[in-house]
Structure formats: structure tokens, C-alpha cells
């Protein structure tokens, strides 16, 4: 059974990672973790969930992100060899916030199934005193809790 998280929004940290699998194929991924994860916890989770060659993991950068509600958590048991047991597919959006004398940019992470209308409503509720534009940027994975 799938359930929707109750929180309105939460902060996270998105890591750009590069790694090689056991067939020596290189991958580049964006992975989102809770803001309080240590680098060691991130590395351990990546090794365990992706079954990668340890020496090939590179964390290229880290960025603070805003995570929209709607991420699903599975209550069903899942085969731990599958990516879906550890990760949820997500979308990255670049939000440009226009204030009277200032422009800010944030990265918003939303569930892959979230409609753009819902993203717009969410941004409007989080930043009611700002005009904004939303650009779809890329895909990401969010850690399953």
C-alpha cells in the first residue's frame, strides 16, 4: 500500500554522483537525501542501494533543495535487489522567485507523477508574496524512507 507523506514541504540535499557498475558502465545521477544525512550515510546508502564498485563512487557536488509533499512511501515489502526498494523517481524544477528588488532561485523536487498545476499551487502557497516562473530541469531519485 502506498501513502502520501503528511508534511507540506521539507528541505533536502541533492547530490550529483558518478559511479561504475560491475560491468564498468558509468552512470551520472542526482540523488536527494534528508538534509541531516552525513556524507558517510550518503555513501553507505549509495553503495548498498546501487550495488556499485565502491572505489568508483564520486560525489561531484551537493545542493540544498525544497522537496514538495506527495512523495510516496511504500509499506509493502520489496525485493531489496531492486532500485525501487531504495529510490523514488522524481522531477527537478528550477523556480525563479521575483520579489520587488530581488530575484532568487530554488530547486524544487516533486514526485514524478505530480502535475504542473500542483507544482504551481505549491510554489504559490510557499512563496505567496512572490511572482515566479517554473522550468522543468531534470530527473532525480529521492531516498526512500
JOGI-V766694 format. One record per backbone hydrogen bond with DSSP energy under -0.5 kcal/mol. CO is the residue of the C=O (numbers start at 0). NH is the residue of the N-H. If there is no record, write none. Layout:
BEGIN
<<CO | NH> <CO | NH>>
END
This chain:
BEGIN
<<0 | 74> <2 | 72> <7 | 68> <9 | 66> <10 | 34> <11 | 64> <12 | 14> <12 | 32> <13 | 62> <14 | 16> <14 | 30> <15 | 59> <15 | 60> <16 | 28> <17 | 57> <18 | 26> <19 | 52> <20 | 23> <24 | 20> <26 | 18> <28 | 16> <28 | 30> <29 | 140> <30 | 14> <31 | 142> <32 | 12> <33 | 36> <37 | 41> <38 | 42> <39 | 43> <40 | 44> <41 | 45> <42 | 46> <43 | 47> <44 | 48> <45 | 49> <46 | 50> <46 | 51> <51 | 53> <52 | 55> <53 | 56> <57 | 17> <57 | 59> <60 | 15> <62 | 13> <64 | 11> <65 | 67> <65 | 108> <66 | 9> <70 | 4> <72 | 2> <78 | 81> <81 | 84> <82 | 85> <82 | 86> <85 | 143> <87 | 141> <88 | 111> <89 | 139> <90 | 109> <91 | 136> <91 | 137> <92 | 94> <92 | 107> <93 | 95> <93 | 134> <94 | 96> <94 | 105> <95 | 97> <95 | 132> <96 | 98> <96 | 103> <97 | 130> <101 | 98> <103 | 96> <105 | 94> <105 | 107> <106 | 65> <107 | 92> <108 | 67> <109 | 90> <110 | 113> <114 | 118> <115 | 119> <116 | 120> <117 | 121> <118 | 122> <119 | 123> <120 | 124> <121 | 125> <122 | 126> <126 | 129> <130 | 97> <132 | 95> <134 | 93> <137 | 91> <139 | 89> <140 | 31> <141 | 87>>
END
